[in-house]
Amino acid sequence: MTYDQAREILVADGWQPIQKRWQDKDRECPNYLDRCKWPETQLCAETGTGPCIAFFGDIYGNTLKVHSNGTRGENSISRFYIAK
């Protein structure tokens, strides 16, 4: 499943993207990576498969951390779990 497909499912199920401002120092996402177009993407490695981390929240205060690999081509989900 691609990140775009997973994101669509998560949003449809009530998960809201947790957005960081582009200016925030703890958001590290190089502009040339296609995954950086999503505001919930908070960290992407610039090398290798370009793994990225994104965060979503629900109405109960849970945070879902989504890991994906690849910024070109497949851009597939590698795992997601509730973050503490």
C-alpha positions as CSV (number, residue, x, y, z in Angstrom):
1,M,0.0,0.0,0.0
2,T,1.3,3.4,-0.8
3,Y,1.5,6.3,1.7
4,D,-1.2,8.2,-0.3
5,Q,-3.6,5.2,-0.1
6,A,-2.9,4.7,3.6
7,R,-3.4,8.4,4.3
8,E,-6.7,8.4,2.6
9,I,-7.9,5.4,4.7
10,L,-6.7,7.0,8.0
11,V,-8.4,10.3,7.3
12,A,-11.6,8.6,6.3
13,D,-11.4,6.7,9.6
14,G,-11.2,9.9,11.6
15,W,-7.5,10.3,12.1
16,Q,-6.4,13.9,11.7
17,P,-2.9,14.8,10.5
18,I,-0.7,16.4,13.2
19,Q,0.9,19.3,11.4
20,K,4.1,21.0,12.1
21,R,5.0,24.4,10.8
22,W,7.7,24.4,8.1
23,Q,9.7,26.8,10.2
24,D,9.8,24.5,13.3
25,K,13.3,23.2,14.0
26,D,12.2,19.7,14.8
27,R,10.6,19.2,11.4
28,E,13.3,17.8,9.1
29,C,12.0,17.1,5.7
30,P,14.0,18.1,2.6
31,N,11.9,19.9,0.1
32,Y,12.9,17.7,-2.8
33,L,11.3,14.6,-1.3
34,D,7.8,14.0,-2.6
35,R,6.6,12.9,0.9
36,C,7.3,16.4,2.2
37,K,4.1,17.6,0.5
38,W,2.1,16.2,3.4
39,P,2.1,18.5,6.5
40,E,2.0,15.6,8.9
41,T,5.4,14.4,7.6
42,Q,7.9,15.4,10.3
43,L,11.0,13.6,9.4
44,C,12.6,12.1,6.3
45,A,16.0,10.8,5.8
46,E,17.8,12.2,2.7
47,T,19.5,9.0,1.7
48,G,18.9,5.4,1.0
49,T,15.2,4.5,0.7
50,G,14.2,7.9,2.1
51,P,12.3,6.6,5.1
52,C,9.8,9.1,6.6
53,I,7.7,9.5,9.8
54,A,4.3,11.1,9.9
55,F,1.9,11.6,12.8
56,F,-1.9,11.5,13.1
57,G,-4.2,12.0,16.1
58,D,-7.6,10.9,17.0
59,I,-10.4,12.4,19.2
60,Y,-9.3,10.3,22.2
61,G,-5.8,11.8,22.3
62,N,-4.0,8.9,20.7
63,T,-1.1,9.5,18.3
64,L,-0.5,7.2,15.4
65,K,3.1,7.1,14.1
66,V,3.4,6.1,10.5
67,H,6.7,4.9,9.0
68,S,7.1,4.7,5.2
69,N,9.9,3.9,2.9
70,G,10.7,5.3,-0.5
71,T,10.1,8.7,-1.8
72,R,10.2,7.8,-5.5
73,G,8.4,4.9,-7.0
74,E,6.5,2.7,-4.5
75,N,6.6,5.0,-1.4
76,S,5.2,2.1,0.7
77,I,4.2,1.9,4.3
78,S,6.6,-0.1,6.4
79,R,4.7,0.0,9.7
80,F,2.4,2.1,11.8
81,Y,1.7,2.0,15.6
82,I,0.2,4.0,18.4
83,A,3.0,6.2,19.8
84,K,3.3,6.9,23.5
